[in-house]
Amino acid sequence: MFTAILFVCSLIDQTNCYKLVDNRGPYETEEKCLTRVEEMINDIPNVLPHYRTVRFTCNNDKGKKGVEGLET
């Protein structure tokens, strides 16, 4: 099982960052988790207008990181 996590930072103050953990999951596969990551990234401008995703990950239930990446 995998949990989607985003790290977002303010466009105005790069030291103002948040860790956002998905509350819909966990998901059975990394692929489903990544689909949820994409949804969350697309929602950020609506929820936190002056923030952008700087990093994301899909952690598995054993505490190990699955897919991880940087947004550009």
N, C-alpha and C positions, 0 to 999 in steps of 0.2 A: 504494500500500500504506500502511496506517495502523496505528500502534501505540497501544494503550491505556495511559494513564498516570494514576495517581491521586496526589493529595497528601493525606496524612492527618496529623492532629494529635491529640495526647493530650487527653482531656477534662479531665485533672487539671492539666497544664502545657502551655498553648497554644504555648510555644516549642519543645516537643519534637515535631518533625514529620519525616515521611519521604516520599520520592518512591518510589512503587511502579510499576515498569514491567512490563507483562505479558510473560510469556515464551512464550505460546502463539502469538502473532501473528507477523508482521503480517497484517492483514486487507485484503482487496481493496477494500472499500468503507467509507465512514464509518459507514454503517448497521450493518454487521457489527461494526465497532469499538465503536460505542455499545452494542450488545448485550453485548459483552464487558465494557465499563465497568460496566454495570448488574450483571452477575454478580459482578464484583470488589467493587463497593460492597456488595452483599448479603452477601458473604463476610467483610467486614472485622470485624464483631462476633465471628465465630467464630475468626478468626486473630489479631486484635489487639483484645481485648475493651474496652479503655479508650481507643479511638481512634475518630475519625470522619473521613469524607471531607470535605475542605473545598474541594477543587477537582479537576477532571478535565479531560483533554484527549485528543484523538485526533490525533497528529502524523503527517503523511505522510512518506514515505521521502525526500522532498526537503528535509526539515528545516523545512518550513512547518507552522504549526499548522492543523489542520482544525477540527473542532467543539471548542469549549471551554466549560466552564460551572462554576458554583458549586453546591455542594450546600447545601440549606437544612435 
